[in-house]
């Protein structure tokens, strides 16, 4: 569970760009196109909702997308998203950070990573690292 307290999230004020703010909200609310969510609509068992951009049959979860998928390593470096020794604790720390710079970098990463994901599907370049 990422959110422990019912309170206003300051990323809604800190991220001025509406596109980035929407991207962060969508990710946090699970209203995105990752297999962990879209698989629910087609009755794919949770354990079979794989990341089609990876070759090692990892479930395409928010955690995988943000911290572990090799497809986005360059973007993680660019936006200072720590993926060395990924853990659920790091995932929660990044997603619930109160730091404006962390929030903005995370939103930029999410925007670029979702764009890359979409491009890979459009160009049918899945499983290429």
FENZI-V96695 format. One record per helix or strand. SS is the DSSP state (~ for helix, > for strand). FROM is the first residue (numbers start at 1). TO is the last residue. If there is no record, write none. Layout:
SS;FROM;TO + SS;FROM;TO
This chain:
~;11;14 + ~;18;29 + ~;35;41 + ~;46;48 + >;50;50 + >;59;59 + ~;62;68 + ~;70;78 + ~;88;95 + ~;100;122
